[in-house]
């Protein structure tokens, strides 16, 4: 029995990056031997075990064969005869197909170290094209390591394009796709994830609503970058630079989908794109079964982001409606995330990345003014039921009028 550290732990050590998760592969062992040493079995697809003390995962060396469509369409074979090289060849990228023993002696049969030095994301074998999930994984690695100068090897991009054209991407489950998408959006350069998906044709298959934004012009006065797709990438980039949470990044990606529906004869204006985009945002949310908080914020940002930009001009009644829509009294954090998404949208414009966004503090102040209205005095006056609701609304409106006058003074 020989045990090797494999995959990301080896890759990141060689890159000088912190190692978080460690994967182990066991060569020359049987399930019975692992159980005898106290390892606990997990998973039904192939033999993976948890270490009795550390809880880390140890997998028996295995080979795999394509047996159906999609990510799960594989048959695995594990036995003591499977070599380390046979186990490594089934992995996606050469930089993930290295192993080292307890003395840090490197086993690198597919030249992963060479590709690390060349800053290339290259597939290990033609079997890469058998697993559609690898299109998303490679795009995610491109987003993670773009800052180090990594790019996707042309021959790997070609295989990704073949996968995109094959119809295999449609076989991916919503859960698997969302796992990769959500992880990619939280990388340092999530816009690169979208760029790579677009370069290989996968964006058109997975998110045609986002793909449709490229080539759609916007008024140059407001958008020096002009192209809506380019703007969306810039907004996503700003969200990462400002370390925004996943909810905000997802909303940033989807906020302008309505512009993809604008008739060409109306370009570069996009009247009511906030409302036309809602059905598209809803469709993307449902396709990937995004978490509820991501879905809700994306829809609210899509509908109200232009309200955010015009915050200082809004009438107190419109401001009150906006605050009510976000339920700022019970869910203040969601309104904060809306403000953040609006600010990222404003900064995601060529040459305007450093521009101040006074709307943010103005909206926070408005929310605070509305929240300051006390309910108890109204109860003491005898208001109850629907009448109480109307009385609270009147007082909040009065507070917002006073706030707006004070801010304008």
C-alpha positions, 0 to 999 in steps of 0.5 A: 500500500502506497499513499500519495497526496494528489491534485490541488494540494500539490498544485498550490504548494508548487505555486506557493499558495496556501493549501486548504484541502488535501486529497489522498490516493491509495495505490495497491490497497483493497477495501478490506485493507482500508477497513482493517486500518480503521478507515470509514467508507463514504460514497457509493460511486467509488471507494472513498474513505475517511481517515480514522483520526484526521477525517481527510478523504482517501480514495483508492486508485481507480480508472473510469470509463464513459458509460452515459451522458453528463457528469455522472455518466461514468463507470469506475474500477478500483483495484490494487492493480491500478497504478498511480499513473492510471489514476492521474490520467483520468484527471482534468488538467495537468496541473491537477494530475501530480502526486507526491509521497510523504517525502515530497517526491513528485510524480508528474507523468503528464508534465503538470509542473511544466504547465505551471511554469508556462502558466497554462491550463491544459487537459491531461488526455482526450478523455477530458471531453467526456465530462461536460462539468470540466468546461465549468471547472476549467473556466473556474480555474482560469478565474482563480489563477488569472492574476498569476497569468494563467490562460487556457491552452488553445487545444484545451479550449478547442475540446471545451468548444466541442463539448459545448457543441455536443449537447453534453452541457445540457445533461449537467444537473442544476446542482452541479452547475450551480456549485461550479458557478457559485465557486467561480463567482467568488474567485478573485477574477470572476469576470474571467470565468464568464469570458472563458465560457463565452470563448468556448461557446458554453455561455451561449448554452448555459446562460444565453441571456448573459451571452446575448448582452455582448454586442448590444450598445448603450449610450456612451454618455453613461457607458463609455465602454458602450457594450453591455456585455463588457459592462457586465464583466466590469461590474462583476470585476468591481464586485470582486475587487470590493469583496462583495458576497455571492448574493451581490455578485450574482445580482451584478451578473444578471442586473442588465439582462433586459437590455438583451431584449431591446429591439435594435431600432431602439439602440442604444437606449433601453427603455424599461429594461428593468422590467423586461429583464425580470422574466429572464432573471427569473429563468436563470435563477430557476435553471440553476436553482440558485439559493433563495437569497441570491434569487431574491436579490437578483430580481430586486436589483434588476428591477430597482437598480436605476432607482438606486442611481437616481436616489437623490432625485426620487420623490419621498413617496417613490423612496418609501415604495423602494424601502417597502419593496426591500422590507428594510424594517425586517431585512436591513442586510438585503437593502445594504446588498442592493446598495452595494450592487448599485455601487458596483454597477456605477463603478463598472464603467470605463474610466469611472471605476473610482468615482464616488457614489453619494447615492449609497449614503443617501439611501442608508440615511433614508432607510434610517429615517423611515426606521426611526418612526415609532409605532407605540405612539400610534398604538396609543392614539388608538390606531389598529389593523389596516388603519395602523398600517396607513398611519405608519406609512404616513409618518414614514413619508413625513420622515422621508420628506423631512430627510430629503429637505435636510439633505437638499439644504 
